């Protein structure tokens, strides 16, 4: 019974066509040069004619090798013209390949076409996921936040109810920040983010005001130290999420004590200071810090972590291109 070979073996048997053609070109060139050299050595042709023939042979060999390389140049040009935001899979079509393309380059074009199709499909799924997740997750969180604010204004709710409302508001704020962080990290590109010049001090001040509201009843004090003032060009939403994750991680580290956010020239540090008799046996770096690290890596902001005397935990973010803050 006849057995058909697998696609891999078929490809492998067709592979190496380009190398065989190049070897044939340079082999024929070498033979021609040897013949012409022998003709000159035995005075069968004048020296000028031998030199002219050698030059012609070298030029013909170069033209033949260049013709074989044309299919590779076609793929390089297609790759340079590829735009993942507007994918055109037809540029990898076999019909657009040069007529004398080898099986190697055609197989490479076929693989690039499949890879480009996967990237286009991935980008489409990313856009659909971020759009749907943004709507489906933000809408109920907005309803929860509004309902909690309405309940907080009710005078008939007792002290226990007010504490419960504060916990709901705290949980909804943390969930909103988590959703924003995950949506930012889920995007392959920065499309959909508003890029503008913003003053980091103002964003940090807003985040600290929200954090103070959510930390009511907890033995934690938030302080802002502003020895410097600078701006950044980017997404204030991303910077806000990063600051909130660092502040929340500092609250997890301290549980009680003082958290100081300091704006330095081109950097922001978050220091959590615990009382000496409340030092944790374990330095806890949770999910918040993991998100902050991924955001800083994504936007090329340097995140440095330090621990001093077991009572101070410092997270410092350095920004490579700070701008002067415009008053």
ZIFENFEN-V215709 format. One record per residue. N is the residue number from 1. RES is the residue in three letters. SS is DSSP state (a for helix, b for strand, c for the rest). PHI is phi in degrees with one decimal (none if undefined). PSI is psi in degrees with one decimal (* if undefined). Layout:
((N	RES	SS	PHI	PSI) (N	RES	SS	PHI	PSI))
//
This chain:
((1	UNK	c	none	135.3) (2	UNK	c	-77.1	133.1) (3	UNK	c	-113.2	127.6) (4	UNK	c	-83.6	143.1) (5	UNK	c	-74.6	156.1) (6	UNK	c	-71.6	160.9) (7	UNK	a	-59.4	-33.7) (8	UNK	a	-66.3	-40.9) (9	UNK	a	-69.6	-32.8) (10	UNK	a	-66.4	-42.6) (11	UNK	a	-64.3	-41.8) (12	UNK	a	-63.9	-35.8) (13	UNK	a	-71.1	-27.1) (14	UNK	a	-88.2	-13.2) (15	UNK	c	-69.2	160.0) (16	UNK	c	84.2	7.3) (17	UNK	a	-63.6	-41.0) (18	UNK	a	-62.4	-44.3) (19	UNK	a	-64.9	-37.6) (20	UNK	a	-64.8	-40.3) (21	UNK	a	-66.7	-43.7) (22	UNK	a	-62.9	-42.1) (23	UNK	a	-61.9	-39.7) (24	UNK	a	-64.6	-42.1) (25	UNK	a	-61.7	-49.3) (26	UNK	a	-72.9	-28.4) (27	UNK	a	-65.3	-47.0) (28	UNK	a	-63.9	-37.5) (29	UNK	a	-63.5	-42.1) (30	UNK	a	-64.3	-43.3) (31	UNK	a	-61.7	-44.1) (32	UNK	a	-63.2	-40.7) (33	UNK	a	-65.5	-38.1) (34	UNK	a	-64.0	-43.3) (35	UNK	a	-63.0	-46.8) (36	UNK	a	-64.0	-37.7) (37	UNK	a	-63.7	-40.9) (38	UNK	a	-65.8	-37.6) (39	UNK	a	-61.9	-39.6) (40	UNK	a	-72.8	-35.5) (41	UNK	a	-67.1	-33.5) (42	UNK	c	-100.3	19.4) (43	UNK	c	55.5	33.0) (44	UNK	c	-84.6	-11.2) (45	UNK	c	-152.1	146.0) (46	UNK	c	-64.2	159.1) (47	UNK	a	-61.4	-39.7) (48	UNK	a	-62.0	-43.0) (49	UNK	a	-65.1	-37.8) (50	UNK	a	-63.0	-44.5) (51	UNK	a	-64.6	-40.1) (52	UNK	a	-64.4	-42.6) (53	UNK	a	-63.4	-40.5) (54	UNK	a	-61.5	-42.4) (55	UNK	a	-63.4	-42.6) (56	UNK	a	-63.7	-41.6) (57	UNK	a	-62.8	-42.2) (58	UNK	a	-65.3	-40.9) (59	UNK	a	-65.2	-43.0) (60	UNK	a	-63.4	-39.1) (61	UNK	a	-64.8	-40.1) (62	UNK	a	-65.5	-41.0) (63	UNK	a	-65.5	-39.1) (64	UNK	a	-66.7	-42.3) (65	UNK	a	-66.0	-37.5) (66	UNK	a	-64.6	-37.1) (67	UNK	a	-65.4	-38.9) (68	UNK	a	-67.4	-29.8) (69	UNK	a	-81.3	-8.3) (70	UNK	a	-61.6	-35.1) (71	UNK	a	-67.8	-35.1) (72	UNK	a	-68.0	-40.5) (73	UNK	a	-61.2	-35.0) (74	UNK	a	-63.5	-42.7) (75	UNK	a	-67.0	-38.4) (76	UNK	a	-63.6	-43.0) (77	UNK	a	-63.9	-39.2) (78	UNK	a	-65.1	-37.8) (79	UNK	a	-68.2	-39.2) (80	UNK	a	-66.7	-33.5) (81	UNK	c	-86.6	2.4) (82	UNK	c	-76.5	132.1) (83	UNK	c	-127.0	111.7) (84	UNK	a	-66.4	-21.8) (85	UNK	a	-75.7	-28.4) (86	UNK	a	-130.2	71.9) (87	UNK	c	-68.1	134.7) (88	UNK	c	-122.8	97.9) (89	UNK	a	-72.5	-13.6) (90	UNK	a	-69.6	-20.6) (91	UNK	a	-67.7	-17.9) (92	UNK	a	-98.3	5.8) (93	UNK	c	-64.1	145.8) (94	UNK	a	-63.5	-28.8) (95	UNK	a	-67.4	-23.6) (96	UNK	a	-89.0	-5.5) (97	UNK	c	-72.4	149.7) (98	UNK	c	-56.5	150.4) (99	UNK	c	-60.8	-36.4) (100	UNK	c	-97.0	27.6) (101	UNK	c	-65.2	142.2) (102	UNK	c	-80.5	167.2) (103	UNK	a	-64.4	-29.1) (104	UNK	a	-62.4	-51.3) (105	UNK	a	-68.8	-33.7) (106	UNK	a	-67.1	-38.2) (107	UNK	a	-66.7	-37.4) (108	UNK	a	-65.1	-42.1) (109	UNK	a	-63.1	-39.0) (110	UNK	a	-64.9	-42.1) (111	UNK	a	-65.4	-39.8) (112	UNK	a	-65.2	-36.1) (113	UNK	a	-64.0	-43.9) (114	UNK	a	-65.4	-40.5) (115	UNK	a	-65.4	-41.6) (116	UNK	a	-64.4	-37.3) (117	UNK	a	-65.2	-38.5) (118	UNK	a	-65.9	-39.9) (119	UNK	a	-64.7	-43.3) (120	UNK	a	-62.2	-41.3) (121	UNK	a	-66.5	-39.3) (122	UNK	a	-63.4	-44.2) (123	UNK	a	-63.1	-37.5) (124	UNK	a	-65.5	-43.5) (125	UNK	a	-64.7	-37.4) (126	UNK	a	-62.1	-46.0) (127	UNK	a	-63.7	-42.6) (128	UNK	a	-65.6	-40.6) (129	UNK	a	-65.8	-48.8) (130	UNK	a	-64.7	-36.3) (131	UNK	a	-67.7	-47.3) (132	UNK	a	-68.8	-43.7) (133	UNK	a	-65.0	-37.5) (134	UNK	a	-60.9	-42.4) (135	UNK	a	-75.0	-47.8) (136	UNK	a	-71.2	-26.3) (137	UNK	a	-93.7	-37.7) (138	UNK	a	-71.8	-36.3) (139	UNK	a	-61.0	-52.5) (140	UNK	a	-65.0	-32.1) (141	UNK	a	-66.4	-36.6) (142	UNK	a	-64.5	-40.8) (143	UNK	a	-63.8	-42.3) (144	UNK	a	-63.1	-43.7) (145	UNK	a	-63.9	-45.1) (146	UNK	a	-64.0	-40.7) (147	UNK	a	-65.7	-39.2) (148	UNK	a	-65.5	-39.4) (149	UNK	a	-63.9	-39.2) (150	UNK	a	-66.2	-41.0) (151	UNK	a	-65.8	-35.8) (152	UNK	a	-63.9	-26.7) (153	UNK	c	-84.9	-7.1) (154	UNK	c	-75.5	124.8) (155	UNK	c	-77.3	-17.2) (156	UNK	c	-80.8	-8.5) (157	UNK	c	-81.7	131.5) (158	UNK	c	-78.3	-173.9) (159	UNK	a	-64.4	-41.4) (160	UNK	a	-62.5	-42.4) (161	UNK	a	-63.9	-38.4) (162	UNK	a	-64.2	-39.2) (163	UNK	a	-64.4	-39.1) (164	UNK	a	-65.0	-40.9) (165	UNK	a	-62.5	-41.2) (166	UNK	a	-63.4	-38.5) (167	UNK	a	-65.1	-38.9) (168	UNK	a	-63.9	-43.8) (169	UNK	a	-63.4	-40.5) (170	UNK	a	-64.3	-43.8) (171	UNK	a	-67.0	-39.1) (172	UNK	a	-67.5	-38.1) (173	UNK	a	-65.3	-43.0) (174	UNK	a	-66.1	-38.4) (175	UNK	a	-67.3	-38.4) (176	UNK	a	-62.9	-43.3) (177	UNK	a	-64.4	-38.7) (178	UNK	a	-66.0	-41.9) (179	UNK	a	-62.3	-44.2) (180	UNK	a	-61.3	-42.2) (181	UNK	a	-64.7	-44.3) (182	UNK	a	-67.5	-36.4) (183	UNK	a	-67.5	-37.6) (184	UNK	a	-63.7	-44.8) (185	UNK	a	-72.7	-23.7) (186	UNK	a	-74.6	-22.5) (187	UNK	c	-77.8	131.0) (188	UNK	c	-70.3	-36.3) (189	UNK	c	-116.6	-178.0) (190	UNK	c	-95.2	15.8) (191	UNK	c	-64.2	139.3) (192	UNK	c	94.3	-9.4) (193	UNK	c	-97.5	134.5) (194	UNK	c	-78.6	120.4) (195	UNK	c	-103.0	125.0) (196	UNK	b	-157.8	171.0) (197	UNK	b	-87.5	127.4) (198	UNK	b	-140.1	151.9) (199	UNK	b	-88.9	122.6) (200	UNK	a	-65.5	-32.0) (201	UNK	a	-61.1	-40.8) (202	UNK	a	-67.9	-40.1) (203	UNK	a	-65.3	-43.1) (204	UNK	a	-64.3	-38.4) (205	UNK	a	-62.4	-41.2) (206	UNK	a	-65.9	-40.2) (207	UNK	a	-65.7	-37.9) (208	UNK	a	-69.0	-35.6) (209	UNK	a	-63.6	-42.9) (210	UNK	a	-65.1	-39.8) (211	UNK	a	-66.2	-36.6) (212	UNK	a	-64.1	-38.3) (213	UNK	a	-64.0	-37.5) (214	UNK	a	-81.1	-17.7) (215	UNK	c	-96.7	11.4) (216	UNK	c	-60.9	131.5) (217	UNK	c	91.8	-8.3) (218	UNK	c	-103.4	143.8) (219	UNK	c	-78.1	55.0) (220	UNK	b	-128.0	131.9) (221	UNK	b	-108.8	134.8) (222	UNK	b	-106.6	130.4) (223	UNK	b	-129.5	147.0) (224	UNK	b	-119.1	122.8) (225	UNK	b	-113.9	125.3) (226	UNK	c	-124.8	68.2) (227	UNK	c	-70.7	-13.8) (228	UNK	c	-137.8	166.5) (229	UNK	c	-147.4	123.7) (230	UNK	b	-148.9	171.2) (231	UNK	b	-124.6	166.7) (232	UNK	b	-134.5	154.2) (233	UNK	b	-105.5	114.4) (234	UNK	b	171.9	-151.1) (235	UNK	c	-99.9	114.4) (236	UNK	a	-62.7	-26.3) (237	UNK	a	-64.7	-44.5) (238	UNK	a	-64.4	-44.8) (239	UNK	a	-63.1	-38.7) (240	UNK	a	-62.8	-43.7) (241	UNK	a	-63.4	-41.5) (242	UNK	a	-61.8	-46.1) (243	UNK	a	-62.5	-41.7) (244	UNK	a	-64.4	-39.6) (245	UNK	a	-65.4	-39.0) (246	UNK	a	-68.7	-40.6) (247	UNK	a	-65.2	-43.5) (248	UNK	a	-64.6	-38.7) (249	UNK	a	-65.4	-37.8) (250	UNK	a	-64.0	-37.4) (251	UNK	a	-64.6	-37.2) (252	UNK	a	-67.0	-35.5) (253	UNK	a	-69.3	-42.2) (254	UNK	a	-87.8	-46.1) (255	UNK	c	64.3	-33.1) (256	UNK	c	-156.7	152.2) (257	UNK	b	126.3	-145.0) (258	UNK	b	-127.6	137.4) (259	UNK	b	-118.6	122.2) (260	UNK	b	-115.0	122.0) (261	UNK	b	-101.9	120.7) (262	UNK	b	-117.3	129.7) (263	UNK	b	-97.4	112.3) (264	UNK	b	-105.8	168.4) (265	UNK	c	-61.6	107.7) (266	UNK	c	74.8	16.5) (267	UNK	b	-155.1	159.7) (268	UNK	b	-134.6	132.1) (269	UNK	b	-122.5	145.5) (270	UNK	b	-122.8	115.5) (271	UNK	b	-113.7	126.5) (272	UNK	b	-108.2	123.9) (273	UNK	b	-117.2	116.9) (274	UNK	c	-100.7	151.7) (275	UNK	c	-60.3	150.3) (276	UNK	a	-60.7	-31.6) (277	UNK	a	-87.8	5.5) (278	UNK	a	-122.9	29.0) (279	UNK	c	-70.8	133.8) (280	UNK	c	-79.1	142.6) (281	UNK	c	-71.9	-24.1) (282	UNK	c	-123.8	133.2) (283	UNK	c	-80.0	106.5) (284	UNK	c	-94.3	111.9) (285	UNK	c	-110.7	106.8) (286	UNK	c	-97.4	-159.3) (287	UNK	a	-63.9	-31.9) (288	UNK	a	-62.1	-43.4) (289	UNK	a	-68.9	-33.7) (290	UNK	a	-62.8	-41.9) (291	UNK	a	-65.9	-43.4) (292	UNK	a	-60.6	-39.1) (293	UNK	a	-66.0	-42.1) (294	UNK	a	-67.0	-38.0) (295	UNK	a	-65.6	-44.2) (296	UNK	a	-63.5	-38.9) (297	UNK	a	-67.3	-39.4) (298	UNK	a	-61.4	-41.8) (299	UNK	c	-102.9	13.7) (300	UNK	c	59.6	43.1) (301	UNK	c	-105.3	130.9) (302	UNK	b	-81.3	122.5) (303	UNK	b	-109.1	123.1) (304	UNK	b	-121.9	133.8) (305	UNK	b	-115.7	134.9) (306	UNK	b	-137.9	151.8) (307	UNK	b	-130.8	127.8) (308	UNK	b	-121.6	125.0) (309	UNK	c	58.6	15.3) (310	UNK	c	72.9	-4.3) (311	UNK	c	-114.1	-13.3) (312	UNK	b	-123.8	125.9) (313	UNK	b	-117.5	124.7) (314	UNK	b	-121.0	127.7) (315	UNK	b	-114.0	121.2) (316	UNK	b	-122.5	126.9) (317	UNK	b	-112.8	124.4) (318	UNK	b	-108.5	133.7) (319	UNK	c	-107.6	127.1) (320	UNK	c	-71.2	-27.4) (321	UNK	c	-130.9	69.2) (322	UNK	c	-71.3	153.1) (323	UNK	b	-116.7	153.5) (324	UNK	b	-68.4	138.8) (325	UNK	c	-77.6	126.7) (326	UNK	c	-90.4	122.8) (327	UNK	c	-73.7	*))
//
